[in-house]
Amino acid sequence: MKQENNGLWVSWNENITYNYKSLYKITSEKELQEVVCNSEKVRFFGTKQSSADIASGIETLIDITTYNEIISFNDSERTISVQSGVILGDLLEAIESKGWCIPCLPDINTITIGGALATGTHGTSGKLLSEYISKCRIVLADGTIKEITKDDELIDAFKVSLGVLGVMSVITFQCEPIYTLHVKEGPEDDQLWLSKIGERLKKHDFLRILWLPHTDKGYVITGDKIDPENAVQENMGPKYLKHRRAASKILYKYTHIFPWFTAIANKLLYRGFFSTTKEHKGSLYQATVTKSRGSTIELAEWTIGLDIFPTVFQELKTEINKWSNKSFIHIPMDVRFVYKDTSWLSYAYGKDTVTMGCVSRNAATADTYEAFKSIEKIFLKYGGRPHWGKRFTAKDAELSKVYEKWEDFKLLRKKLDPTNKFLNPYLLELLNEKETTNAIT
Ligand SMILES: Cc1cc2nc3c(=O)[nH]c(=O)nc-3n(C[C@H](O)[C@H](O)[C@H](O)COP(=O)(O)OP(=O)(O)OC[C@H]3O[C@@H](n4cnc5c(N)ncnc54)[C@H](O)[C@@H]3O)c2cc1C
């Protein structure tokens, strides 16, 4: 295994940096066990694309991206087993070549499997990625291996666990047969798309709404499963649409100084990039997941029960449209739907959920982006849950109110990691734990 000493760890968008003493690039489970076992404190990271400060901040780090083999396929069970540093896009290409899919995908393919699972990464019209785990090998704080299968009662604790119960080593995913989606996209007035959510969730296999703050519009994307041979009227809109992110970047360049200009920029972006329709077909991965982004961003995301989403949405919209409020929000706010599950730290634990993203296209000035604060206040008021990999300030006191299994999770963590080996300063505060002085028992 390669080791680097005394370097600087920098997150994807350069918003988080730390000095480290030792960084290990592991390539096998044995190396992973060795480093975990021999370190007093250790943290591990994938492609560093989380906005939350959860992946580093400790003197000893493990880079998981070099632990990236696809290990095996089981054709009769339709499963694939991979090392946790495999990039999501590589896993998806591999299963597509088998005629399989994972039926709910995030809008990013460059993240690692370990990072995606740890933070509860999700797509829309389905479940969190972690709900498709059928088996997992985990390196515990003492360096031993725990194997968990979908029938194990603790799987619900491990599936979304922020990398604080152990390091996911090898993961087996249960796949489904691949299908083709007929995708239609187009703008709609807020009152219309909001009133049609229930009906559309029943009617379509895929539903995502890119809400366009300060325009009274949403951009609705629906997908219906079709026979792959069915012809569709391909229409990808004007060629210049591909410059949307670059145009946004320019228009939002000074919105940290003049936040109100965001409202004007959004109207221009709506006219230029969201006022036409599109129609196409493809697999879920090929037709709906963004494959490249020209620049970095800073993200927050909150989730709320499907039943009270319209109330929360109206309050949010009223709040940000007040001119006394500096919460002008960059386009788009991504509205997606995640179905209820049983994972303790899942956003959808016990209820069907709507997730609402919030983006700052100026990653460097994200600290001044009032929208992150306003959104957190409104969502928390209604019992909303933050995305673990994105920006939020809520801690133990607030989280214990919105996660029914929060205390159970904390107890289990303490049992598995009594010296807080896996907790960096951010996680210590999040979980309301104190640094242990004598870290090796
Ligand atoms: C442009 C962009 C688009 C995004 N789109 C979506 C989306 O559509 N849906 C969504 O839900 N999220 C989305 N995210 C969030 C993203 O999926 C998460 O932040 C994810 O954790 C990033 O993966 P990573 O490999 O960069 O992990 P890192 O940021 O490197 O690590 C995240 C966490 O995972 C832990 N970890 C890493 N490897 C392991 C392991 N093997 N075992 C245990 N813990 C581990 C780390 O310690 C850390 O706590 C997006 C983020 C960006 C930047």
The ligand as an SDF file (V2000), in Angstrom:
LIG
                    3D

 53 58  0  0  0  0  0  0  0  0999 V2000
  -22.5870   17.4390   -8.0050 C   0  0  0  0  0  0  0  0  0  0  0  0
  -23.1480   16.5470   -6.9300 C   0  0  0  0  0  0  0  0  0  0  0  0
  -24.3310   15.8580   -7.1670 C   0  0  0  0  0  0  0  0  0  0  0  0
  -24.8740   15.0490   -6.1640 C   0  0  0  0  0  0  0  0  0  0  0  0
  -26.0390   14.4000   -6.4320 N   0  0  0  0  0  0  0  0  0  0  0  0
  -26.6140   13.6630   -5.4620 C   0  0  0  0  0  0  0  0  0  0  0  0
  -27.8530   13.0210   -5.6880 C   0  0  0  0  0  0  0  0  0  0  0  0
  -28.4160   13.0590   -6.7790 O   0  0  0  0  0  0  0  0  0  0  0  0
  -28.4110   12.3370   -4.6540 N   0  0  0  0  0  0  0  0  0  0  0  0
  -27.8170   12.2770   -3.4330 C   0  0  0  0  0  0  0  0  0  0  0  0
  -28.3860   11.6630   -2.5280 O   0  0  0  0  0  0  0  0  0  0  0  0
  -26.6140   12.8330   -3.1990 N   0  0  0  0  0  0  0  0  0  0  0  0
  -26.0110   13.5240   -4.1810 C   0  0  0  0  0  0  0  0  0  0  0  0
  -24.7990   14.1150   -3.9420 N   0  0  0  0  0  0  0  0  0  0  0  0
  -24.1280   13.8780   -2.6590 C   0  0  0  0  0  0  0  0  0  0  0  0
  -23.1310   12.7230   -2.7740 C   0  0  0  0  0  0  0  0  0  0  0  0
  -23.7760   11.5720   -3.2860 O   0  0  0  0  0  0  0  0  0  0  0  0
  -22.5320   12.3820   -1.4030 C   0  0  0  0  0  0  0  0  0  0  0  0
  -21.9410   13.5280   -0.8470 O   0  0  0  0  0  0  0  0  0  0  0  0
  -21.5300   11.2290   -1.4590 C   0  0  0  0  0  0  0  0  0  0  0  0
  -21.1910   10.8810   -0.1530 O   0  0  0  0  0  0  0  0  0  0  0  0
  -20.2460   11.5850   -2.1990 C   0  0  0  0  0  0  0  0  0  0  0  0
  -19.4600   10.4110   -2.3640 O   0  0  0  0  0  0  0  0  0  0  0  0
  -17.8810   10.4760   -2.2160 P   0  0  0  0  0  0  0  0  0  0  0  0
  -17.3140    9.2440   -2.8050 O   0  0  0  0  0  0  0  0  0  0  0  0
  -17.3810   11.7640   -2.7210 O   0  0  0  0  0  0  0  0  0  0  0  0
  -17.7580   10.4050   -0.6250 O   0  0  0  0  0  0  0  0  0  0  0  0
  -16.8840   11.3280    0.3910 P   0  0  0  0  0  0  0  0  0  0  0  0
  -17.4380   12.7140    0.3370 O   0  0  0  0  0  0  0  0  0  0  0  0
  -15.4540   11.1560    0.0560 O   0  0  0  0  0  0  0  0  0  0  0  0
  -17.2430   10.6620    1.7440 O   0  0  0  0  0  0  0  0  0  0  0  0
  -18.5440   10.7910    2.2780 C   0  0  0  0  0  0  0  0  0  0  0  0
  -18.6680    9.9690    3.5650 C   0  0  0  0  0  0  0  0  0  0  0  0
  -18.5970    8.5970    3.2650 O   0  0  0  0  0  0  0  0  0  0  0  0
  -17.6670    7.9710    4.1320 C   0  0  0  0  0  0  0  0  0  0  0  0
  -17.1170    6.8190    3.4160 N   0  0  0  0  0  0  0  0  0  0  0  0
  -16.3840    6.8120    2.2870 C   0  0  0  0  0  0  0  0  0  0  0  0
  -16.0700    5.5390    1.9600 N   0  0  0  0  0  0  0  0  0  0  0  0
  -16.6230    4.7510    2.9050 C   0  0  0  0  0  0  0  0  0  0  0  0
  -16.6500    3.3530    3.1340 C   0  0  0  0  0  0  0  0  0  0  0  0
  -16.0250    2.5080    2.3170 N   0  0  0  0  0  0  0  0  0  0  0  0
  -17.3130    2.8690    4.2180 N   0  0  0  0  0  0  0  0  0  0  0  0
  -17.9450    3.7140    5.0750 C   0  0  0  0  0  0  0  0  0  0  0  0
  -17.9540    5.0540    4.9080 N   0  0  0  0  0  0  0  0  0  0  0  0
  -17.3040    5.5640    3.8300 C   0  0  0  0  0  0  0  0  0  0  0  0
  -16.6290    9.0430    4.4280 C   0  0  0  0  0  0  0  0  0  0  0  0
  -15.9100    8.7790    5.5980 O   0  0  0  0  0  0  0  0  0  0  0  0
  -17.5620   10.2400    4.5850 C   0  0  0  0  0  0  0  0  0  0  0  0
  -18.1270   10.2300    5.8660 O   0  0  0  0  0  0  0  0  0  0  0  0
  -24.2160   14.9140   -4.9190 C   0  0  0  0  0  0  0  0  0  0  0  0
  -23.0180   15.5970   -4.6840 C   0  0  0  0  0  0  0  0  0  0  0  0
  -22.4830   16.4000   -5.6720 C   0  0  0  0  0  0  0  0  0  0  0  0
  -21.1900   17.1060   -5.4250 C   0  0  0  0  0  0  0  0  0  0  0  0
  1  2  1  0
  2  3  1  0
  2 52  2  0
  3  4  2  0
  4  5  1  0
  4 50  1  0
  5  6  2  0
  6  7  1  0
  6 13  1  0
  7  8  2  0
  7  9  1  0
  9 10  1  0
 10 11  2  0
 10 12  1  0
 12 13  2  0
 13 14  1  0
 14 15  1  0
 14 50  1  0
 15 16  1  0
 16 17  1  0
 16 18  1  0
 18 19  1  0
 18 20  1  0
 20 21  1  0
 20 22  1  0
 22 23  1  0
 23 24  1  0
 24 25  2  0
 24 26  1  0
 24 27  1  0
 27 28  1  0
 28 29  2  0
 28 30  1  0
 28 31  1  0
 31 32  1  0
 32 33  1  0
 33 34  1  0
 33 48  1  0
 34 35  1  0
 35 36  1  0
 35 46  1  0
 36 37  1  0
 36 45  1  0
 37 38  2  0
 38 39  1  0
 39 40  1  0
 39 45  2  0
 40 41  1  0
 40 42  2  0
 42 43  1  0
 43 44  2  0
 44 45  1  0
 46 47  1  0
 46 48  1  0
 48 49  1  0
 50 51  2  0
 51 52  1  0
 52 53  1  0
M  END
$$$$
